[in-house]
Amino acid sequence: LPGRRAVPLRARDRARARRGVRAEGSEALSAATGAETTSPGTPGAISRWLPVVAWASLISFFSTDVFSGDHTGGFLLPFLRAVLGWAPGWAPDLAHAAIRKLAHVTEYAVLALLVARALDRPWRTRDAIAAIALAVCAVHASLDEWHQTFVPSRVGCVADAFLDTFGAALALALLAFVRSGDAVLRTRRPATV
């Protein structure tokens, strides 16, 4: 077409991949063969998976004796009693328990987003990415709770594994919602006069 410049195939494919459209050419070939190719600006496997491993390791560290309820209560309860001095005597203990459960949700929400980022490849659908990320988080949560059964000051709890998985699902649902809003904004056309 006159007035439009030709866009090289690879640049067009990268733009399509950013929009979630399936790749063509060499990227489609790599998807079919299972080989990974990277284009400029696309993170490699190490830069995609290193944050996942680091965060999962941090979660495992949080499952040690250092972050047991007794230890976190040692520094959180005095603070909560000072802040909630006007509240009934049970309020700081309830706030401490709520903070610990919120930590479960937050830890696994971050893990889910990191896993989804690591899995995000042009040939994978967003639904597949979310399903795999949720499964990875659920398995890690289960193994983490199992690990806590070996720590004397901790108790492995199935409810906490479900809470962790809920945190992952919540983050992935929010990600899907944000991405769907982006798609709607990109497809709107300006009104013509």
Backbone as CSV, one residue per row, in Angstrom:
resi,resn,N_x,N_y,N_z,CA_x,CA_y,CA_z,C_x,C_y,C_z
1,LEU,0.831,-1.180,0.000,0.000,0.000,0.000,0.874,1.241,0.000
2,PRO,0.466,2.268,-0.750,1.262,3.490,-0.766,1.217,4.164,0.608
3,GLY,2.317,4.702,1.007,2.397,5.425,2.264,2.705,4.549,3.463
4,ARG,2.635,3.232,3.337,2.965,2.328,4.440,4.313,1.702,4.164
5,ARG,5.168,1.743,5.149,6.468,1.125,4.934,6.393,-0.342,5.332
6,ALA,7.188,-1.146,4.691,7.213,-2.576,4.983,7.858,-2.803,6.344
7,VAL,7.254,-3.659,7.118,7.791,-4.008,8.434,8.425,-5.383,8.309
8,PRO,9.673,-5.514,8.743,10.314,-6.829,8.656,9.501,-7.879,9.416
9,LEU,9.570,-9.107,8.958,8.786,-10.211,9.514,9.036,-10.378,11.006
10,ARG,10.266,-10.333,11.439,10.563,-10.582,12.848,10.012,-9.484,13.741
11,ALA,10.120,-8.228,13.323,9.579,-7.129,14.127,8.059,-7.260,14.218
12,ARG,7.427,-7.639,13.103,5.981,-7.812,13.118,5.593,-8.944,14.073
13,ASP,6.350,-10.027,14.037,6.055,-11.150,14.920,6.226,-10.767,16.386
14,ARG,7.256,-9.967,16.692,7.444,-9.527,18.074,6.277,-8.659,18.522
15,ALA,5.826,-7.789,17.640,4.685,-6.941,17.979,3.434,-7.792,18.185
16,ARG,3.239,-8.784,17.340,2.087,-9.671,17.506,2.192,-10.459,18.803
17,ALA,3.380,-10.894,19.133,3.559,-11.657,20.369,3.214,-10.793,21.582
18,ARG,3.580,-9.506,21.538,3.244,-8.610,22.644,1.729,-8.445,22.769
19,ARG,1.025,-8.533,21.648,-0.429,-8.396,21.663,-1.120,-9.727,21.923
20,GLY,-0.364,-10.826,21.992,-0.951,-12.130,22.258,-1.386,-12.868,21.009
21,VAL,-0.982,-12.393,19.822,-1.313,-13.074,18.569,-0.246,-14.118,18.309
22,ARG,-0.626,-15.267,17.794,0.319,-16.350,17.553,1.417,-15.922,16.598
23,ALA,2.601,-16.443,16.826,3.776,-16.085,16.041,3.759,-16.745,14.675
24,GLU,4.495,-16.140,13.770,4.654,-16.701,12.434,6.141,-16.934,12.189
25,GLY,6.432,-17.574,11.103,7.827,-17.711,10.664,8.668,-18.505,11.631
26,SER,9.854,-17.975,11.925,10.829,-18.711,12.725,10.325,-18.965,14.143
27,GLU,9.558,-18.034,14.717,9.046,-18.247,16.070,8.010,-19.361,16.086
28,ALA,7.204,-19.452,15.039,6.228,-20.534,14.972,6.946,-21.866,14.802
29,LEU,8.013,-21.876,14.028,8.795,-23.082,13.840,9.407,-23.528,15.157
30,SER,9.936,-22.567,15.937,10.522,-22.936,17.224,9.450,-23.435,18.180
31,ALA,8.240,-22.902,18.059,7.141,-23.385,18.902,6.794,-24.818,18.538
32,ALA,6.804,-25.118,17.254,6.453,-26.469,16.819,7.528,-27.474,17.210
33,THR,8.786,-27.063,17.189,9.870,-27.976,17.510,10.204,-27.994,18.988
34,GLY,9.688,-27.016,19.733,9.980,-26.953,21.162,11.256,-26.205,21.468
35,ALA,11.967,-25.743,20.451,13.194,-25.005,20.680,12.856,-23.582,21.102
36,GLU,13.705,-23.004,21.925,13.470,-21.644,22.363,14.351,-20.706,21.563
37,THR,13.753,-19.665,21.061,14.522,-18.612,20.411,14.258,-17.336,21.166
38,THR,15.224,-16.492,21.193,15.029,-15.208,21.843,15.319,-14.122,20.839
39,SER,14.546,-13.090,20.902,14.780,-11.934,20.068,15.230,-10.814,20.981
40,PRO,15.794,-9.763,20.433,16.248,-8.664,21.284,15.100,-8.149,22.152
41,GLY,15.374,-7.977,23.428,14.360,-7.500,24.348,13.555,-8.608,24.995
42,THR,13.718,-9.849,24.545,13.017,-10.978,25.143,13.926,-11.604,26.188
43,PRO,13.437,-11.753,27.430,14.302,-12.329,28.461,14.603,-13.796,28.182
44,GLY,15.831,-14.213,28.466,16.225,-15.603,28.298,15.711,-16.445,29.456
45,ALA,15.954,-17.737,29.366,15.439,-18.672,30.366,15.968,-18.359,31.766
46,ILE,17.229,-18.014,31.868,17.789,-17.745,33.199,17.158,-16.502,33.801
47,SER,17.028,-15.441,33.020,16.455,-14.221,33.572,14.959,-14.356,33.831
48,ARG,14.315,-15.324,33.191,12.896,-15.561,33.467,12.717,-16.425,34.707
49,TRP,13.549,-17.444,34.894,13.346,-18.417,35.965,14.127,-18.121,37.242
50,LEU,15.187,-17.335,37.178,15.954,-17.017,38.387,15.097,-16.310,39.444
51,PRO,14.265,-15.332,39.080,13.405,-14.721,40.110,12.425,-15.725,40.733
52,VAL,11.953,-16.680,39.951,11.046,-17.704,40.482,11.771,-18.539,41.529
53,VAL,12.968,-18.989,41.204,13.743,-19.814,42.133,14.098,-19.013,43.386
54,ALA,14.476,-17.753,43.205,14.833,-16.916,44.354,13.625,-16.708,45.274
55,TRP,12.464,-16.403,44.683,11.272,-16.175,45.505,10.808,-17.461,46.185
56,ALA,10.838,-18.574,45.470,10.449,-19.856,46.063,11.396,-20.204,47.217
57,SER,12.666,-19.891,47.075,13.631,-20.124,48.153,13.324,-19.241,49.351
58,LEU,12.934,-18.000,49.090,12.576,-17.096,50.185,11.340,-17.614,50.919
59,ILE,10.359,-18.108,50.168,9.178,-18.694,50.802,9.585,-19.874,51.687
60,SER,10.496,-20.702,51.198,10.966,-21.842,52.000,11.690,-21.364,53.255
61,PHE,12.424,-20.272,53.150,13.086,-19.703,54.328,12.048,-19.203,55.328
62,PHE,10.964,-18.603,54.828,9.891,-18.139,55.717,9.231,-19.302,56.453
63,SER,9.405,-20.516,55.953,8.808,-21.699,56.574,9.692,-22.310,57.650
64,THR,10.808,-21.697,57.931,11.705,-22.227,58.951,11.294,-21.731,60.330
65,ASP,12.040,-22.148,61.330,11.782,-21.764,62.712,11.875,-20.252,62.909
66,VAL,12.707,-19.585,62.120,12.924,-18.143,62.266,11.611,-17.364,62.127
67,PHE,10.707,-17.845,61.280,9.447,-17.145,61.050,8.243,-17.897,61.625
68,SER,8.464,-18.668,62.677,7.339,-19.342,63.339,6.483,-18.291,64.048
69,GLY,5.279,-18.692,64.421,4.369,-17.769,65.095,4.945,-17.205,66.383
70,ASP,5.695,-18.040,67.096,6.300,-17.565,68.348,7.337,-16.481,68.071
71,HIS,8.142,-16.677,67.042,9.181,-15.693,66.741,8.616,-14.405,66.159
72,THR,7.678,-14.511,65.232,7.103,-13.275,64.682,6.274,-12.559,65.743
73,GLY,5.658,-13.331,66.642,4.910,-12.708,67.735,5.807,-11.924,68.671
74,GLY,7.081,-12.339,68.770,8.021,-11.650,69.644,8.248,-10.201,69.251
75,PHE,8.188,-9.894,67.979,8.375,-8.493,67.584,7.081,-7.842,67.070
76,LEU,6.132,-8.639,66.588,4.892,-8.043,66.092,3.888,-7.754,67.206
77,LEU,3.768,-8.656,68.177,2.754,-8.470,69.222,2.987,-7.211,70.061
78,PRO,4.211,-6.896,70.484,4.392,-5.636,71.224,3.999,-4.407,70.396
79,PHE,4.334,-4.450,69.110,3.959,-3.347,68.219,2.435,-3.261,68.089
80,LEU,1.796,-4.408,67.874,0.343,-4.422,67.718,-0.363,-4.015,69.006
81,ARG,0.186,-4.393,70.152,-0.412,-3.979,71.428,-0.301,-2.470,71.609
82,ALA,0.814,-1.896,71.155,0.988,-0.442,71.262,0.025,0.278,70.322
83,VAL,-0.122,-0.233,69.099,-0.999,0.403,68.122,-2.466,0.189,68.480
84,LEU,-2.787,-1.012,68.961,-4.175,-1.362,69.279,-4.439,-1.304,70.779
85,GLY,-3.816,-0.359,71.453,-3.968,-0.237,72.905,-5.405,-0.005,73.332
86,TRP,-6.193,0.605,72.496,-7.598,0.899,72.787,-8.512,-0.317,72.587
87,ALA,-8.014,-1.331,71.892,-8.846,-2.490,71.531,-8.842,-3.526,72.651
88,PRO,-9.790,-4.470,72.597,-9.798,-5.543,73.610,-8.492,-6.334,73.599
89,GLY,-8.225,-7.066,74.646,-6.967,-7.783,74.802,-6.695,-8.835,73.744
90,TRP,-7.718,-9.393,73.138,-7.542,-10.426,72.108,-7.235,-9.838,70.729
91,ALA,-7.430,-8.545,70.540,-7.269,-7.922,69.223,-5.836,-8.035,68.676
92,PRO,-4.785,-7.797,69.476,-3.436,-7.949,68.910,-3.146,-9.376,68.439
93,ASP,-3.635,-10.372,69.191,-3.422,-11.760,68.773,-4.148,-12.051,67.461
94,LEU,-5.366,-11.539,67.323,-6.115,-11.717,66.087,-5.429,-10.997,64.920
95,ALA,-4.936,-9.794,65.171,-4.229,-9.045,64.129,-2.950,-9.776,63.712
96,HIS,-2.254,-10.368,64.674,-1.042,-11.127,64.369,-1.366,-12.321,63.480
97,ALA,-2.428,-13.040,63.820,-2.843,-14.194,63.002,-3.255,-13.737,61.602
98,ALA,-3.961,-12.615,61.514,-4.390,-12.100,60.208,-3.193,-11.689,59.354
99,ILE,-2.206,-11.065,59.967,-0.998,-10.661,59.233,-0.280,-11.898,58.704
100,ARG,-0.188,-12.925,59.529,0.488,-14.154,59.086,-0.260,-14.814,57.929
101,LYS,-1.590,-14.832,57.960,-2.364,-15.434,56.871,-2.288,-14.565,55.617
102,LEU,-2.284,-13.248,55.793,-2.132,-12.350,54.648,-0.757,-12.539,53.999
103,ALA,0.237,-12.871,54.810,1.573,-13.153,54.264,1.520,-14.374,53.342
104,HIS,0.746,-15.388,53.710,0.581,-16.564,52.846,0.040,-16.144,51.480
105,VAL,-1.031,-15.369,51.488,-1.662,-14.935,50.236,-0.680,-14.119,49.406
106,THR,0.011,-13.195,50.045,0.931,-12.302,49.336,2.124,-13.061,48.759
107,GLU,2.719,-13.944,49.548,3.876,-14.713,49.066,3.543,-15.473,47.786
108,TYR,2.399,-16.129,47.794,2.053,-16.965,46.649,1.455,-16.162,45.498
109,ALA,0.917,-14.989,45.777,0.491,-14.099,44.693,1.714,-13.647,43.895
110,VAL,2.762,-13.274,44.621,4.008,-12.869,43.944,4.604,-14.052,43.182
111,LEU,4.627,-15.227,43.804,5.165,-16.410,43.131,4.392,-16.706,41.843
112,ALA,3.070,-16.615,41.901,2.257,-16.887,40.709,2.586,-15.915,39.578
113,LEU,2.749,-14.647,39.909,3.074,-13.660,38.873,4.458,-13.914,38.287
114,LEU,5.397,-14.308,39.127,6.742,-14.616,38.626,6.730,-15.861,37.742
115,VAL,5.982,-16.881,38.139,5.896,-18.098,37.326,5.201,-17.786,36.005
116,ALA,4.128,-16.998,36.044,3.428,-16.623,34.811,4.360,-15.855,33.883
117,ARG,5.179,-14.971,34.448,6.155,-14.230,33.636,7.167,-15.185,33.005
118,ALA,7.607,-16.152,33.782,8.603,-17.102,33.268,8.018,-17.991,32.179
119,LEU,6.748,-18.320,32.300,6.107,-19.199,31.320,5.638,-18.460,30.069
120,ASP,5.588,-17.155,30.122,5.026,-16.365,29.020,5.921,-16.450,27.782
121,ARG,5.464,-17.218,26.841,6.144,-17.389,25.559,5.110,-17.160,24.471
122,PRO,5.526,-16.722,23.297,4.555,-16.383,22.243,3.625,-17.526,21.849
123,TRP,4.055,-18.752,21.969,3.233,-19.881,21.522,2.312,-20.428,22.608
124,ARG,2.396,-19.911,23.824,1.519,-20.383,24.899,0.327,-19.442,25.039
125,THR,-0.833,-20.015,25.223,-2.013,-19.189,25.459,-1.993,-18.679,26.893
126,ARG,-2.703,-17.616,27.119,-2.771,-17.054,28.472,-3.444,-18.017,29.437
127,ASP,-4.435,-18.760,28.952,-5.094,-19.749,29.808,-4.127,-20.852,30.225
128,ALA,-3.300,-21.303,29.282,-2.315,-22.348,29.594,-1.291,-21.828,30.597
129,ILE,-0.858,-20.598,30.399,0.110,-19.998,31.326,-0.487,-19.939,32.731
130,ALA,-1.722,-19.473,32.840,-2.370,-19.361,34.154,-2.554,-20.732,34.802
131,ALA,-2.966,-21.719,34.024,-3.192,-23.063,34.578,-1.878,-23.669,35.073
132,ILE,-0.827,-23.544,34.290,0.470,-24.110,34.690,1.008,-23.366,35.913
133,ALA,0.897,-22.036,35.906,1.384,-21.244,37.042,0.639,-21.615,38.322
134,LEU,-0.670,-21.787,38.220,-1.457,-22.167,39.397,-1.057,-23.556,39.893
135,ALA,-0.828,-24.480,38.968,-0.410,-25.829,39.360,0.962,-25.794,40.037
136,VAL,1.890,-25.024,39.500,3.228,-24.910,40.097,3.112,-24.362,41.518
137,CYS,2.292,-23.330,41.691,2.133,-22.732,43.023,1.462,-23.697,43.994
138,ALA,0.471,-24.439,43.530,-0.205,-25.403,44.400,0.756,-26.506,44.846
139,VAL,1.580,-26.979,43.928,2.560,-28.011,44.279,3.579,-27.449,45.267
140,HIS,4.057,-26.233,45.002,5.034,-25.632,45.913,4.418,-25.404,47.286
141,ALA,3.166,-24.959,47.334,2.496,-24.742,48.622,2.371,-26.052,49.395
142,SER,2.017,-27.115,48.700,1.889,-28.421,49.356,3.228,-28.906,49.888
143,LEU,4.270,-28.775,49.071,5.605,-29.191,49.517,6.096,-28.321,50.668
144,ASP,5.762,-27.042,50.638,6.163,-26.136,51.700,5.490,-26.508,53.024
145,GLU,4.211,-26.825,52.970,3.514,-27.245,54.189,4.045,-28.589,54.685
146,TRP,4.369,-29.482,53.761,4.962,-30.764,54.147,6.312,-30.531,54.823
147,HIS,7.105,-29.597,54.262,8.402,-29.245,54.847,8.221,-28.760,56.287
148,GLN,7.154,-28.028,56.553,6.940,-27.487,57.898,6.652,-28.582,58.929
149,THR,6.215,-29.748,58.484,5.980,-30.839,59.439,7.280,-31.339,60.051
150,PHE,8.413,-31.042,59.410,9.714,-31.467,59.928,10.363,-30.405,60.804
151,VAL,9.778,-29.216,60.883,10.319,-28.125,61.693,9.605,-28.160,63.043
152,PRO,10.356,-28.320,64.142,9.716,-28.511,65.455,8.743,-27.398,65.861
153,SER,9.026,-26.159,65.512,8.165,-25.060,65.950,7.063,-24.733,64.940
154,ARG,6.954,-25.513,63.869,5.950,-25.258,62.824,5.008,-26.449,62.704
155,VAL,3.862,-26.201,62.097,2.877,-27.250,61.853,2.453,-27.136,60.395
156,GLY,2.574,-28.219,59.654,2.085,-28.224,58.283,0.568,-28.292,58.292
157,CYS,-0.074,-27.465,57.492,-1.528,-27.361,57.533,-2.086,-27.332,56.109
158,VAL,-3.022,-28.225,55.827,-3.633,-28.280,54.492,-4.365,-26.973,54.197
159,ALA,-4.983,-26.379,55.214,-5.702,-25.110,55.015,-4.746,-24.021,54.537
160,ASP,-3.512,-24.018,55.052,-2.536,-23.023,54.594,-2.138,-23.266,53.141
161,ALA,-2.053,-24.520,52.729,-1.753,-24.814,51.326,-2.881,-24.303,50.425
162,PHE,-4.125,-24.473,50.876,-5.255,-23.933,50.118,-5.217,-22.408,50.097
163,LEU,-4.853,-21.797,51.225,-4.748,-20.337,51.292,-3.655,-19.836,50.347
164,ASP,-2.540,-20.532,50.316,-1.451,-20.176,49.392,-1.930,-20.261,47.944
165,THR,-2.624,-21.337,47.623,-3.132,-21.530,46.264,-4.171,-20.468,45.933
166,PHE,-4.976,-20.080,46.910,-5.935,-18.990,46.700,-5.201,-17.699,46.362
167,GLY,-4.106,-17.406,47.062,-3.325,-16.208,46.766,-2.797,-16.216,45.346
168,ALA,-2.334,-17.395,44.903,-1.849,-17.523,43.527,-2.985,-17.318,42.535
169,ALA,-4.135,-17.932,42.806,-5.291,-17.800,41.903,-5.775,-16.362,41.853
170,LEU,-5.771,-15.680,42.982,-6.198,-14.287,43.023,-5.286,-13.414,42.160
171,ALA,-3.984,-13.606,42.285,-3.042,-12.816,41.483,-3.217,-13.096,39.993
172,LEU,-3.398,-14.356,39.637,-3.572,-14.703,38.220,-4.895,-14.168,37.676
173,ALA,-5.939,-14.153,38.500,-7.219,-13.575,38.070,-7.087,-12.071,37.863
174,LEU,-6.387,-11.402,38.773,-6.166,-9.966,38.605,-5.330,-9.679,37.363
175,LEU,-4.334,-10.511,37.111,-3.522,-10.354,35.905,-4.377,-10.517,34.656
176,ALA,-5.242,-11.515,34.633,-6.131,-11.727,33.481,-7.071,-10.541,33.307
177,PHE,-7.563,-10.006,34.413,-8.454,-8.850,34.340,-7.729,-7.636,33.769
178,VAL,-6.520,-7.391,34.246,-5.745,-6.245,33.751,-5.429,-6.427,32.274
179,ARG,-5.028,-7.628,31.896,-4.718,-7.877,30.484,-5.947,-7.753,29.603
180,SER,-7.105,-8.154,30.088,-8.318,-8.024,29.271,-8.681,-6.556,29.107
181,GLY,-8.445,-5.751,30.123,-8.675,-4.314,30.003,-7.734,-3.679,29.005
182,ASP,-6.479,-4.136,28.980,-5.520,-3.642,27.992,-5.980,-3.971,26.581
183,ALA,-6.500,-5.178,26.397,-6.953,-5.588,25.064,-8.129,-4.732,24.612
184,VAL,-9.035,-4.436,25.541,-10.187,-3.599,25.189,-9.720,-2.204,24.817
185,LEU,-8.789,-1.656,25.574,-8.292,-0.308,25.282,-7.582,-0.256,23.933
186,ARG,-6.856,-1.323,23.575,-6.131,-1.325,22.301,-7.068,-1.457,21.107
187,THR,-8.216,-2.087,21.294,-9.100,-2.311,20.156,-10.086,-1.177,19.928
188,ARG,-10.190,-0.260,20.859,-11.095,0.871,20.658,-10.536,1.776,19.577
189,ARG,-11.410,2.227,18.752,-11.029,3.129,17.655,-11.480,4.542,18.021
190,PRO,-10.675,5.540,17.663,-11.116,6.908,17.933,-12.343,7.245,17.083
191,ALA,-13.213,8.023,17.637,-14.422,8.419,16.925,-14.048,9.322,15.751
192,THR,-14.719,9.096,14.644,-14.474,9.947,13.485,-15.505,11.062,13.457
193,VAL,-15.095,12.188,12.992,-15.986,13.348,12.963,-16.672,13.475,11.632
